[in-house]
Amino acid sequence: MHYIKYQLRHVSELFKRKYEIVSYPKCGRTWVRFMLGNMFNEYFELGLDNDEMLELKKKVHWRNLRIPFIEMHHDGDAYKKHVDEIAFRTKRYTGKRVLFLMRDPRDVVVSQFHQLSKRQGLVDTDLSTFIRSEDGGLPCIVKFYNEWLRGIGVTREHMILRYEDLKGDTQGQLRRLRAFFGVDFIPDRILENAVEASSFARMQKLEKKGAFTNERMRPGDPDDPQTFKVRKGKVGGYKEECSGEDIAWIDDYIAGNLDRAAGYTR
């Protein structure tokens, strides 16, 4: 009975503290989700397994209502749309609390190519063709970023998190997330444990040995690193896979089309 009363005291907060994490695919969403899941799991002693820690809304939040309600999505799957169909939905996001997760479009388009071709079998073109495509290629990523950067001001609260900053100072950026989600009472020690438990090396190891049972977290082929959900996660990794001609085209396109507020123009 005491536990029920304790939980009910936080019901009002449940309806006040709803957050959304929005990103284009391949921007580090799974990594962020696993870090948050590990952090909440240890602090609140939830006893969740690896798959459950990834389910922030369905599994984590409902175990303890002090944990904020966090929904993660790709805002209507822009990668499935033609570039001209991508638009910010002002009415949808007015007054909402949103974390917008970004990553260098150069790395995103290459990682998305492998996701769609090797894991999902939805793309049968080569990388060069995919990069230039107005149906899921670089133009769609740039349009998605531009729309969000110009529209995000209608939200009640928002935070922009760049993948590169998260890689460069993981603990520092997780502290920003902790503050944004209103859980500053979670000590640094647990935050640091979450960072360690969610390292790319550990997540790849877990994926390779089948520690995740959810299909979306299993490699298409355990012997082909390109089919892994947690693939490389490198900053600037696109340079290893794109031709000089492709890199020049990408840089020109970004310079001419991407809002400079994104932080990825040179």
C-alpha positions in Angstrom: 0.0 0.0 0.0 2.8 2.4 0.8 4.4 1.7 -2.6 1.1 2.4 -4.3 0.7 5.7 -2.5 4.3 6.6 -3.3 3.7 6.0 -7.0 0.4 7.9 -7.0 2.0 11.0 -5.6 3.9 11.2 -8.9 1.0 10.7 -11.2 0.6 14.5 -11.7 4.2 14.7 -12.6 3.7 11.9 -15.1 1.4 14.1 -17.2 3.6 17.2 -16.8 7.0 15.6 -17.7 6.6 14.1 -21.1 9.6 14.3 -23.5 10.3 13.3 -27.1 13.6 12.4 -28.6 13.5 13.1 -32.3 16.2 12.3 -34.8 16.9 11.2 -38.3 17.9 7.5 -38.4 21.5 6.6 -37.6 22.2 9.7 -35.4 23.0 7.7 -32.3 19.5 7.2 -30.9 20.1 3.6 -29.8 23.2 4.7 -27.9 21.5 7.5 -26.1 18.6 5.2 -25.3 20.8 2.5 -23.8 22.8 5.0 -21.7 19.6 6.5 -20.3 18.2 3.0 -19.7 21.3 1.9 -17.8 21.3 5.1 -15.7 17.7 4.7 -14.7 18.0 0.9 -14.2 20.9 1.3 -11.7 19.6 4.3 -9.8 16.0 3.0 -9.4 17.1 -0.6 -9.0 14.7 -1.8 -11.7 16.4 -5.1 -12.5 15.9 -4.8 -16.3 17.7 -6.8 -18.9 19.5 -5.4 -22.0 16.4 -5.4 -24.2 14.2 -3.8 -21.5 16.6 -1.0 -20.9 16.1 0.1 -24.5 12.3 0.4 -24.0 12.3 3.8 -22.1 8.6 4.3 -22.5 7.2 0.8 -22.3 9.5 -0.8 -19.7 11.6 1.8 -17.9 9.1 4.6 -17.1 6.3 2.4 -15.9 8.5 0.7 -13.3 8.9 4.0 -11.4 6.9 7.1 -12.2 9.8 9.3 -11.0 11.4 8.4 -14.3 10.3 10.8 -17.0 8.1 9.6 -19.8 10.4 9.6 -22.9 9.2 8.8 -26.4 11.7 8.3 -29.2 10.9 8.5 -32.9 12.0 9.7 -36.3 9.2 12.2 -36.8 7.2 10.3 -39.5 10.2 8.5 -41.0 11.5 11.2 -43.3 13.8 8.7 -45.0 10.8 7.1 -46.6 9.6 10.4 -48.2 10.6 12.4 -51.2 12.6 15.5 -50.1 9.7 17.8 -51.1 7.4 16.0 -48.7 9.6 16.7 -45.6 8.2 19.5 -43.4 8.2 20.5 -39.8 4.8 20.0 -38.2 4.3 23.2 -36.2 1.0 22.2 -34.6 2.3 18.8 -33.6 5.3 20.1 -31.6 4.0 23.4 -30.2 4.4 23.3 -26.4 6.2 20.0 -26.4 9.5 19.1 -24.7 11.9 17.9 -27.4 15.5 16.6 -27.5 16.7 16.9 -31.1 19.5 14.6 -31.9 21.8 15.4 -34.8 24.9 13.9 -36.5 27.1 15.0 -39.4 24.9 14.3 -42.5 28.0 12.8 -44.2 28.2 10.0 -41.7 24.4 9.7 -41.5 24.0 9.1 -45.2 26.6 6.4 -45.3 25.4 4.6 -42.2 21.8 4.8 -43.5 22.9 3.3 -46.8 24.2 0.2 -44.9 21.1 0.1 -42.7 18.7 0.1 -45.7 20.8 -2.1 -48.0 22.4 -4.6 -45.7 20.0 -4.9 -42.8 16.6 -4.1 -44.3 17.1 -4.9 -48.0 15.2 -1.8 -49.0 18.0 -0.3 -51.2 19.6 -2.0 -54.2 21.6 0.9 -55.6 25.3 1.7 -55.0 26.4 4.2 -52.4 27.1 7.0 -54.8 23.6 6.8 -56.2 22.0 6.6 -52.8 23.9 9.7 -51.5 22.4 11.8 -54.3 18.9 10.4 -54.1 16.0 12.7 -53.3 14.2 9.7 -51.8 16.2 9.0 -48.6 19.6 10.3 -49.6 21.6 13.3 -48.4 19.0 15.9 -49.7 16.4 14.4 -47.3 18.8 14.6 -44.3 19.6 18.2 -45.0 15.9 19.1 -45.5 15.0 17.3 -42.2 17.7 19.3 -40.3 16.7 22.6 -41.9 13.0 22.1 -41.1 13.7 21.3 -37.5 16.2 24.0 -36.9 13.8 26.6 -38.2 10.8 25.2 -36.4 12.1 24.0 -33.0 11.5 27.3 -31.3 7.7 26.6 -31.0 8.5 23.9 -28.5 8.0 24.4 -24.7 11.5 23.3 -24.0 14.1 21.9 -26.4 17.7 20.7 -26.4 19.9 20.0 -29.4 22.4 17.3 -28.9 25.1 16.6 -31.6 26.5 13.1 -31.9 30.0 14.5 -32.3 29.7 16.3 -28.9 28.5 13.1 -27.3 31.4 11.1 -28.7 33.9 13.8 -27.6 32.6 14.3 -24.0 30.1 11.5 -23.3 29.9 12.1 -19.6 29.5 15.9 -20.0 26.7 15.5 -22.6 24.9 12.9 -20.4 25.0 15.4 -17.6 23.2 17.8 -20.0 20.6 15.1 -20.7 20.2 14.4 -17.0 19.4 18.1 -16.4 17.1 18.3 -19.4 15.1 15.4 -18.2 14.9 16.7 -14.7 16.8 14.0 -12.9 19.7 15.9 -11.5 19.4 13.9 -8.3 21.0 10.9 -10.0 24.7 11.0 -8.9 27.6 11.2 -11.2 28.8 7.8 -10.1 25.8 6.1 -11.7 26.0 8.3 -14.7 29.6 7.2 -15.2 28.6 3.6 -14.9 26.0 4.1 -17.5 28.6 5.5 -19.9 30.8 2.6 -19.4 28.0 0.0 -19.7 26.9 1.7 -23.0 30.3 1.9 -24.7 30.3 1.0 -28.4 32.7 -1.8 -27.8 30.5 -3.3 -25.2 27.3 -2.8 -27.2 28.9 -4.5 -30.3 30.0 -7.3 -28.1 26.5 -7.8 -26.7 25.0 -7.7 -30.2 27.5 -10.2 -31.6 26.9 -12.7 -28.8 23.2 -12.4 -29.0 22.6 -10.7 -25.7 19.8 -8.6 -27.3 16.9 -10.8 -28.2 15.0 -8.0 -30.0 15.3 -8.5 -33.8 16.1 -4.9 -34.4 19.3 -5.3 -32.2 20.6 -8.4 -34.0 23.0 -8.4 -36.9 21.8 -9.5 -40.3 25.0 -11.5 -40.6 27.3 -12.0 -37.5 30.3 -12.3 -39.8 29.6 -9.0 -41.6 30.2 -5.9 -39.5 28.2 -3.8 -42.0 25.0 -5.6 -41.0 25.3 -4.8 -37.3 22.9 -2.4 -35.6 25.9 -0.9 -33.7 28.1 -0.6 -36.7 31.1 1.7 -36.3 29.9 4.9 -34.7 33.0 6.8 -35.9 33.1 10.5 -36.4 34.2 11.2 -40.0 33.9 7.5 -41.0 32.3 8.4 -44.3 35.8 9.3 -45.6 36.7 5.6 -45.5 33.8 4.6 -47.7 33.1 7.5 -50.1 35.1 8.3 -53.2 36.8 11.6 -53.6 34.1 12.6 -56.1 31.4 11.7 -53.7 33.0 13.6 -50.9 33.3 16.7 -53.0 29.7 16.5 -54.1 28.5 16.0 -50.5 30.6 19.0 -49.2 29.2 21.2 -52.0 25.7 20.2 -51.3 25.9 20.8 -47.6 27.7 24.1 -48.1 24.9 25.3 -50.5 21.9 23.9 -48.7 22.3 23.1 -45.0 21.4 25.8 -42.4 24.7 26.9 -40.9 23.1 26.6 -37.4 23.4 22.9 -37.8 27.2 23.3 -37.3 28.2 21.0 -40.2 29.2 23.5 -42.9 32.8 24.2 -43.6 
